[in-house]
Amino acid sequence: MASLVEELVNVLVEENTIYGKLLDFGEQKKQIVIAADIGALEKLTALEQEASDALLVKSNKQASLLNDIATVLGKTQEQVTVTKLIGYLD
């Protein structure tokens, strides 16, 4: 199970990184809209879409890992969330 938890932690770190990028994109978008730079807005929108797609993949991986961990612990999917998992690991 340790490898599942380690993989989950890695996925969560990657998700956090992607969320950080999306926040940066939001700030950039604000400036681009103010400048009315349509070309830059199109490029940034494409980058946002790529980040969103990557986030969806990571989210699905997170759900899959939590399901696997729930199986190992003999719990249901509803009983194992990231927050609850922390309590189980204590």
N, C-alpha and C positions, 0 to 999 in steps of 0.2 A: 504494500500500500504506500510505502514511502515514496516510491517512484511516481505513483499517481499524484500524490500531494505535491511533489517537486515539479512535476509537469504542470499542474494546476497553477502553482505559484508563477511559473514562467509565463503561462498564458495571461495571467492577471497583470504581470509586469508589462507584457506586450500590449495589452488592452489599454493600460494606463498611458503608455507612450503614444498610442494612436489618439486617445482622447486629448492629450497635450497638443498633438499636431492639429487636431480639429479646432481647438481653442485658438491656436496661432492663426489658422486660416480665417477664423471669424474676425480677428483683429485686422488681418490683411484685407479682408473683403470690405470692411468698413472704410478703410482708406481708399480702396479701389473704387468703391461706389461714389465716394466724395469726389474723386478725381474724374469720374465718369469714363473710366478706361475699360471699354467693352472687351477688348482683346485679352487684357489681363484678367478680367472677371471670368471669361470663358475658360482660361487656363486654370485658374484657381478652383473653379467649379469642378473641373475634371479631376483635379487633385483631391478635392473633398470627396468626390464619388469613389475614387480609388481607396481612400482612407476608410470610408463607410463600408465598402465591400470587404476590406481587410478586417474591420471590426466585427462584421457579421460572421466571418469565418472563425475568428477568435471566440466570439460569443457561443457559437455552436460547439466549438471544441471544449469550452468551459462547461457547458451543459452536459456534454458527453462524459467528461472526466468526473463531474459530480455524480452522474448516474453510476459510473463504474465504482466510485468510492462508496456510494450508498449500497451497492451490491456487496462489496467486500465487508462493509460494516453490518450487513443484515438489516438495513433500514430502507424505507421507501424514498423515492426521489423528493417528496415533499419534506421529508425529515432532514435532508442534507442540503444545506445552503452553505455558502462560503462562511457566513457568520456562525452558523451552528457547527460547522466543521472545526472552527477554532476551539469551541467548547469541547468537542469530542477529543481533540488532540491534547488538551490539557490533561 
